[in-house]
Amino acid sequence: MNALSALLTLAVLLPLLVMPSLVDAQASALKVEDRGTFIVFPDRVSFNVKITSRVPVAQVVLEYGVVKRTCGDITAKAFPKFTSGPSIDVSWTWEMLQTGSEPPGAVIWYRWRVIDRDGNSAVTPDATVTWLDRTYSWQQISSGDLTLHWYTGDRGFAEDLLATMGDGIAQLARMTGVRPQAPIHLYVYGDTREMQEAMLYEPSWTGGVAFPENNITIIGIHPANLEWGKRTIVHELTHLIVGQMTFSCGRNVPTWLDEGIAVYAEGGLDDWSEERFGEAIAANNLLSVRDLTSGFSSHPDTADLSYSQSYSLVRYLIEAHGPEQLLALFDALRAGNSVESGLRKSYGLGLEELEDSWRRWVGAGLRSGGEVPATQVPTPLPTFAPLAVAPTSAAPTPERTREPTATVVSAIATLDQAAATLAPASAEPAGGVVAPLPPQRGGFDLRIPAAALLFFAGLGLTSVAALKLFGGR
């Protein structure tokens, strides 16, 4: 009986002992080797893989995405074409010219998933690649959670800009209570032209852009334009930090608040804007606060007044009510409240009531249809250091030109809708079909062609993330 029991036990255990070796044999029959990426900046990035298999390959999938703040887990999938065989090389190209480019410095993650006809599968470990133009010899220095990347100018130039980052953020926190929510990366191009060339579909007057979801800001600063560059850094970092603090699944930060606090942080109005703003108050030609909520006019003079008035509105909120209520407003916006609802929760005021109260504060006349103001106490116009004009590279100071900030528009679409819109069959990327990354939170993830961008820009819409080249905005 003992011998019989031993034989029965062996018969039961033998399949279990053999099974792992069979599984290993099956797994070894399908090998997937990541061959890395090839970047042609800023147009495209190609992903490459080598596959060996004893069984014909049925499907190859590239799963990829961008490391950024989103409202949910988002994984895009590409299905490259291939000819099955014992050893195959597969490639798929992400055409940024079709989908719109990611910001320089963005981290792209990806992995390959392969399935053979017997149902065996293999997946490569997640890998990352930084989306950046490697023709420049990028260097970097860090201080705490701040990292500066640059390639033009000596280390002293970079250290000066890094110190400006730290000082500007510290001053913003002291004045408003607004603080960074995540580590920040600043990419400094050699001048504005080189920065613009790194961005697809950016207007020619763009001097800097903030990408809060990626925690990235890019600016073109020539060493000869150091002072303009320092002010621009503070302005754009403010946009970045406000974007971090107010991130939600719906874009609801009013333009006057986003641009106003950026001008407040960089030091206030320049002499020219201050004079024009005073004239608008005297003539009671001020703009409606509601009209400044979702964009600025494309007319230069009106755009300049929009910035000045937005600065004054933010100054009023901070100096008349204190920074604590401003932070409460940001909290309300992050929670998904509308501008109107957020103002009522934090200040007890709607947009029109805010405008009436602010008009009394600056000594302006009634808005159209407004209430009778209380005793007016004129408030002196700001006397902060004026802003400098931002020339391209080391060129002479150009004639003053004022333009609105850039428009970056994205539509909410499903993966199938995005694939049909952005990657039609007639323009299929090399190697197969793609289901592109869907737009994430309108305003920052550029997913449109140049013609559409120019169309929306003409409507006077504005992104909270872009800085015009001339006028320090």
Number of C-alpha atoms within 10 A of each C-alpha: 6 7 8 9 10 11 12 11 11 12 11 11 11 10 10 10 11 10 11 11 11 11 12 10 11 16 14 14 15 22 17 21 15 18 13 14 15 13 18 14 18 21 16 16 17 16 19 17 20 14 20 19 20 14 18 17 25 16 17 21 18 23 17 21 18 21 14 16 16 16 12 8 7 14 17 16 20 22 17 19 16 16 11 17 14 13 16 15 16 17 20 23 21 19 21 18 17 20 22 20 24 23 24 21 20 20 17 16 16 20 19 23 15 20 19 19 11 11 11 16 19 17 16 16 12 12 13 17 17 14 21 20 15 11 7 12 10 15 13 15 13 13 12 8 11 17 17 20 20 22 16 19 13 10 14 9 14 21 16 12 21 22 14 17 22 16 13 21 21 15 16 23 15 12 15 22 16 22 17 21 13 14 12 21 21 25 25 26 23 19 22 24 17 15 22 22 13 21 19 18 20 21 19 13 20 23 30 28 32 28 26 25 18 26 23 23 26 27 25 26 34 21 18 15 19 15 16 19 25 19 22 29 28 25 29 31 31 28 27 27 24 24 25 21 20 22 24 19 15 18 17 19 25 22 24 27 23 22 29 24 28 29 30 26 23 26 18 24 25 20 16 13 20 21 12 15 23 18 13 16 16 13 11 16 14 21 16 15 23 18 14 19 18 17 22 25 22 19 13 14 15 17 20 25 22 27 26 24 26 27 24 26 25 23 21 18 19 20 12 11 12 15 18 14 18 21 18 16 23 24 17 20 25 22 15 19 19 17 21 17 18 24 23 17 16 17 16 12 17 17 17 17 16 20 20 22 18 20 23 19 20 19 19 23 19 16 19 8 7 12 12 11 16 10 9 13 11 12 11 9 14 17 12 14 12 17 22 18 20 28 23 21 17 13 10 9 12 11 9 11 14 20 23 30 29 25 26 25 21 18 16 12 14 14 18 13 14 21 20 14 15 21 19 14 12 6 10 15 18 15 16 15 20 28 20 27 22 22 22 23 20 18 20 25 23 24 28 21 15 14 10 14 20 16 12 15 21 15 13 19 21 23 24 31 27 28 26 22 25 21 20 23 27
